[in-house]
């Protein structure tokens, strides 16, 4: 844990132990921490006055309860909700990124390979990492993107800055997000340098990625050179509701009917699905339908989001 006590995590442990009657090793397994850390957090809960005879919802009962409801509703390992008071999309994204940084510092284990997507929320996570050790982590871009549009949020830059923040290693995928023809993609992915990076996306321990809405301007900005407005309309008519790593999916989580997916250079959807720990970092009300489709398709194990999005995911 960082020097600043993670009150949310302390309260979560206390509620699991005192109210849900979970054993300390069970809590540790669910939250990705050791039994000794659970024991220490329970002690801190008493020292802080969070635990007396019963657990005081000092963190906020509404957040803890909604987190639990979402975990049950979508069969998720963990849900983390940031209680952002701002209506600004950018401020909400920063709050989500802050909680995602805390989570990653808690669960990433030495020698792990971590795949990262593109996106503004992902790009903000390194700003909130507090760590002073090298656990030999390797960050791998899960999507191409070497153009000039929004270069700071491309997965290559996200991987680079994540590695710097965690004092780890990183790979660069020297390929565009998408090409004009499927045949061109085949040529790219046979390049030795590109092939070596893509091979790592089949061996990921953790994948952390954002979710885009199929009709969101921010979603298609990286692939805008290759997708016309007519193509976007066509994809919506075929049922596209979300994109992850530039791959469009329908409500069932399938991407088979979307021609553009055959032109994407990056992780294969099935390899993402098979990654042991999939962390979705996304929020804001315009993406609720997209996030819901990802959760229902079981493409996520952990969700980090904002309170308003969480409420809508429950209500829907």
C-alpha positions as CSV (number, residue, x, y, z in Angstrom):
1,X,0.0,0.0,0.0
2,X,1.0,3.6,-0.5
3,X,1.9,5.9,2.4
4,X,-1.6,7.3,2.1
5,X,-4.0,4.8,3.7
6,X,-6.4,3.3,1.2
7,X,-9.6,3.7,3.2
8,X,-11.7,2.0,0.6
9,X,-9.6,-1.2,0.8
10,X,-9.5,-1.1,4.6
11,X,-13.3,-0.8,4.9
12,X,-13.8,-3.5,2.2
13,X,-11.7,-5.9,4.2
14,X,-13.5,-5.1,7.4
15,X,-16.9,-5.6,5.9
16,X,-15.9,-8.9,4.4
17,X,-14.4,-10.2,7.7
18,X,-16.9,-8.9,10.2
19,X,-20.2,-8.7,8.2
20,X,-19.7,-11.3,5.5
21,X,-17.9,-13.8,7.8
22,X,-15.2,-14.4,5.2
23,X,-11.9,-15.9,6.4
24,X,-8.7,-13.8,6.0
25,X,-7.2,-16.1,3.3
26,X,-10.5,-15.9,1.4
27,X,-10.4,-12.1,1.5
28,X,-6.8,-12.1,0.4
29,X,-7.5,-14.4,-2.5
30,X,-10.5,-12.2,-3.7
31,X,-8.6,-8.9,-3.3
32,X,-5.2,-10.1,-4.6
33,X,-3.3,-9.5,-1.4
34,X,-1.7,-11.7,1.2
35,X,-3.3,-13.0,4.3
36,X,-0.8,-11.0,6.3
37,X,-1.8,-7.8,4.5
38,X,-5.5,-8.6,5.3
39,X,-4.6,-9.0,9.0
40,X,-2.7,-5.7,8.9
41,X,-5.6,-3.9,7.3
42,X,-8.1,-5.3,9.9
43,X,-5.8,-4.0,12.6
44,X,-5.6,-0.6,10.9
45,X,-9.4,-0.6,10.7
46,X,-9.6,-0.8,14.5
47,X,-6.9,1.8,14.9
48,X,-8.7,4.2,12.7
49,X,-12.0,3.7,14.4
50,X,-13.6,2.2,11.4
51,X,-14.3,-1.1,13.3
52,X,-15.8,-0.8,16.8
53,X,-18.6,-3.3,17.6
54,X,-19.8,-3.1,14.1
55,X,-18.3,-1.8,10.8
56,X,-18.9,1.9,10.4
57,X,-19.5,2.9,6.8
58,X,-17.0,5.7,7.0
59,X,-16.1,5.2,3.4
60,X,-19.7,5.3,2.2
61,X,-22.2,2.6,2.5
62,X,-23.7,3.4,-0.9
63,X,-20.4,2.7,-2.7
64,X,-19.6,-0.5,-0.9
65,X,-23.1,-1.9,-1.4
66,X,-23.2,-0.9,-5.1
67,X,-19.8,-2.5,-5.6
68,X,-21.1,-5.8,-4.1
69,X,-24.3,-5.6,-6.1
70,X,-22.3,-5.2,-9.4
71,X,-20.0,-8.0,-8.5
72,X,-23.0,-10.3,-8.0
73,X,-24.9,-9.0,-11.0
74,X,-22.0,-9.6,-13.5
75,X,-20.1,-12.3,-11.7
76,X,-17.0,-10.0,-11.2
77,X,-14.0,-10.6,-9.0
78,X,-14.0,-7.0,-7.8
79,X,-15.7,-3.7,-8.6
80,X,-14.0,-0.4,-7.5
81,X,-16.1,2.8,-7.6
82,X,-14.7,6.3,-7.4
83,X,-17.0,8.8,-5.8
84,X,-16.3,11.7,-8.1
85,X,-18.3,14.9,-7.4
86,X,-17.4,16.4,-10.7
87,X,-19.6,16.4,-13.8
88,X,-16.6,16.9,-16.0
89,X,-15.8,13.8,-18.1
90,X,-12.1,14.5,-17.8
91,X,-12.2,14.9,-14.0
92,X,-14.2,11.6,-13.8
93,X,-11.6,9.9,-15.9
94,X,-8.8,11.1,-13.6
95,X,-10.7,9.8,-10.6
96,X,-11.1,6.4,-12.2
97,X,-7.4,6.4,-13.2
98,X,-6.4,7.1,-9.6
99,X,-8.4,4.1,-8.3
100,X,-7.0,2.0,-11.1
101,X,-3.4,2.9,-10.1
102,X,-4.2,1.8,-6.5
103,X,-5.6,-1.4,-7.6
104,X,-2.7,-2.3,-9.9
105,X,-0.2,-1.5,-7.2
106,X,-2.1,-3.9,-5.0
107,X,-2.4,-6.9,-7.3
108,X,0.5,-6.9,-9.8
109,X,2.9,-9.6,-9.0
110,X,6.7,-9.9,-9.9
111,X,7.5,-11.0,-13.5
112,X,4.0,-10.4,-14.8
113,X,3.3,-9.4,-18.4
114,X,0.6,-6.7,-18.5
115,X,-1.2,-5.7,-21.7
116,X,-2.5,-2.2,-22.0
117,X,-4.9,-0.6,-24.5
118,X,-5.1,3.0,-25.7
119,X,-7.3,5.7,-24.2
120,X,-7.3,8.8,-22.1
121,X,-8.2,7.0,-18.8
122,X,-5.4,4.5,-19.3
123,X,-2.9,7.3,-20.2
124,X,-3.7,9.0,-16.9
125,X,-3.0,6.0,-14.6
126,X,0.8,6.5,-14.4
127,X,0.3,9.9,-12.9
128,X,-1.1,8.3,-9.7
129,X,1.4,5.4,-9.3
130,X,3.4,5.5,-6.1
131,X,6.0,2.8,-6.1
132,X,9.7,2.6,-5.5
133,X,10.7,-1.0,-6.5
134,X,11.2,-2.9,-9.7
135,X,9.2,-6.2,-9.8
136,X,10.3,-6.9,-13.4
137,X,6.9,-6.1,-14.8
138,X,6.6,-5.9,-18.6
139,X,4.0,-3.7,-20.2
140,X,2.8,-4.7,-23.7
141,X,0.7,-2.6,-26.1
142,X,-2.4,-4.5,-27.1
143,X,-3.2,-2.3,-30.0
144,X,-1.3,-0.6,-32.8
145,X,-1.3,3.1,-33.3
146,X,1.7,4.9,-34.7
147,X,-0.1,7.8,-36.4
148,X,-0.2,11.4,-35.3
149,X,-3.8,11.6,-34.1
150,X,-3.9,11.7,-30.2
151,X,-0.5,10.1,-30.0
152,X,-0.3,10.6,-26.3
153,X,-3.1,8.1,-25.7
154,X,-1.8,5.4,-28.0
155,X,-1.1,2.1,-26.4
156,X,2.6,2.4,-27.1
157,X,2.8,5.6,-25.1
158,X,0.6,4.1,-22.3
159,X,3.0,1.1,-22.1
160,X,6.0,3.4,-22.0
161,X,4.6,5.6,-19.2
162,X,3.3,2.6,-17.2
163,X,6.7,1.0,-17.3
164,X,8.3,4.2,-16.1
165,X,5.8,4.6,-13.3
166,X,6.2,1.0,-12.1
167,X,10.0,0.9,-12.8
168,X,9.4,-1.9,-15.3
169,X,10.0,-2.8,-18.9
170,X,7.9,-2.1,-22.0
171,X,7.5,-3.2,-25.6
172,X,6.7,-1.1,-28.6
173,X,4.3,-2.2,-31.4
174,X,5.5,-0.5,-34.5
175,X,2.2,-0.8,-36.4
176,X,-0.9,1.2,-37.2
177,X,-4.1,0.7,-35.3
178,X,-5.8,-0.4,-38.5
179,X,-5.0,-0.8,-42.2
180,X,-7.1,-0.4,-45.2
181,X,-7.2,-4.0,-46.3
182,X,-7.0,-7.3,-44.5
183,X,-4.2,-8.4,-46.9
184,X,-2.1,-5.5,-45.7
185,X,-2.7,-6.6,-42.1
186,X,-1.3,-10.1,-42.9
187,X,1.9,-8.5,-44.2
188,X,2.3,-6.3,-41.1
189,X,1.8,-9.2,-38.6
190,X,4.5,-11.3,-40.3
191,X,7.1,-8.6,-39.7
192,X,9.5,-10.1,-37.1
193,X,9.4,-7.1,-34.8
194,X,5.6,-6.8,-34.9
195,X,5.2,-10.6,-34.6
196,X,7.3,-10.8,-31.5
197,X,5.2,-8.2,-29.7
198,X,1.9,-9.7,-30.8
199,X,3.1,-13.1,-29.5
200,X,3.3,-11.6,-26.0
201,X,-0.4,-10.7,-26.2
202,X,-1.1,-14.5,-26.1
203,X,0.9,-14.8,-22.8
204,X,-0.6,-11.9,-20.8
205,X,-1.1,-12.3,-17.0
206,X,-3.1,-9.1,-16.9
207,X,-5.0,-7.0,-19.4
208,X,-6.1,-3.5,-18.5
209,X,-8.2,-1.7,-21.1
210,X,-10.8,1.0,-21.7
211,X,-14.1,0.6,-23.4
212,X,-15.4,2.8,-26.2
213,X,-18.9,3.3,-27.4
214,X,-19.4,2.5,-31.1
215,X,-20.8,5.9,-31.8
216,X,-18.4,7.9,-29.6
217,X,-16.1,10.3,-31.4
218,X,-13.3,9.7,-28.9
219,X,-13.5,6.0,-29.6
220,X,-12.8,6.2,-33.3
221,X,-10.3,9.0,-33.2
222,X,-7.3,6.6,-33.5
223,X,-8.9,4.7,-36.3
224,X,-10.5,7.7,-38.0
225,X,-8.1,7.5,-40.9
226,X,-9.6,4.1,-41.8
227,X,-13.3,4.3,-40.9
228,X,-15.7,6.5,-42.7
229,X,-19.0,7.8,-41.3
230,X,-20.8,5.4,-43.5
231,X,-18.8,2.4,-42.2
232,X,-19.6,3.5,-38.6
233,X,-23.3,3.7,-39.5
234,X,-23.1,0.2,-41.1
235,X,-21.5,-1.2,-38.0
236,X,-24.2,0.2,-35.7
237,X,-26.8,-1.3,-38.0
238,X,-25.1,-4.7,-37.6
239,X,-25.2,-4.4,-33.8
240,X,-21.9,-2.8,-32.8
241,X,-22.2,-1.4,-29.2
242,X,-18.6,-1.2,-28.0
243,X,-15.0,-1.3,-29.0
244,X,-12.0,-2.6,-27.0
245,X,-8.5,-2.3,-28.4
246,X,-10.1,-1.1,-31.7
247,X,-12.1,-4.3,-31.9
248,X,-15.8,-3.7,-32.3
249,X,-18.2,-6.1,-30.6
250,X,-22.0,-6.6,-30.3
251,X,-24.1,-7.1,-27.2
252,X,-23.1,-10.8,-27.0
253,X,-19.4,-9.9,-27.1
254,X,-18.8,-11.2,-30.6
255,X,-16.9,-9.3,-33.3
256,X,-17.2,-11.7,-36.2
257,X,-19.6,-9.7,-38.3
258,X,-17.6,-6.5,-38.4
259,X,-15.3,-6.3,-41.4
260,X,-13.0,-3.6,-39.8
261,X,-11.9,-6.1,-37.1
262,X,-10.1,-8.1,-39.8
263,X,-8.0,-5.0,-40.4
264,X,-7.0,-4.3,-36.8
265,X,-3.4,-4.9,-35.7
266,X,-3.3,-5.9,-32.1
267,X,-4.5,-8.5,-29.7
268,X,-7.0,-11.1,-30.9
269,X,-10.4,-11.0,-29.1
270,X,-10.1,-14.6,-28.1
271,X,-6.6,-14.0,-26.6
272,X,-8.0,-11.1,-24.6
273,X,-10.9,-13.3,-23.4
274,X,-8.4,-16.0,-22.2
275,X,-6.2,-13.6,-20.2
276,X,-6.3,-14.6,-16.5
277,X,-7.1,-11.2,-15.2
278,X,-9.0,-8.6,-17.3
279,X,-9.4,-5.2,-15.8
280,X,-11.8,-2.7,-17.4
281,X,-11.1,0.9,-16.6
282,X,-14.0,2.9,-17.9
283,X,-16.8,5.3,-17.0
284,X,-19.1,8.2,-17.8
285,X,-22.7,7.8,-18.7
286,X,-22.3,7.8,-22.5
287,X,-20.5,4.5,-22.2
288,X,-22.9,2.6,-20.0
289,X,-24.4,0.4,-22.8
290,X,-20.9,-0.3,-24.1
291,X,-19.5,-1.2,-20.7
292,X,-22.6,-3.4,-20.0
293,X,-22.0,-5.4,-23.2
294,X,-18.4,-6.1,-22.1
295,X,-19.5,-7.2,-18.7
296,X,-22.3,-9.4,-20.0
297,X,-19.9,-11.0,-22.5
298,X,-17.6,-11.9,-19.6
299,X,-14.7,-9.9,-21.0
300,X,-13.9,-8.5,-17.6
301,X,-13.0,-9.8,-14.2
302,X,-12.5,-6.4,-12.5
303,X,-14.3,-3.1,-13.2
304,X,-13.1,0.3,-12.1
305,X,-15.7,3.0,-12.8
306,X,-17.5,6.1,-11.4
307,X,-20.6,6.2,-9.2
308,X,-23.1,7.4,-11.7
309,X,-22.0,4.8,-14.3
310,X,-22.2,2.1,-11.6
311,X,-25.8,3.1,-10.7
312,X,-26.9,3.0,-14.3
313,X,-25.3,-0.5,-14.7
314,X,-27.3,-1.7,-11.8
315,X,-30.6,0.0,-12.8
316,X,-30.3,-1.3,-16.4
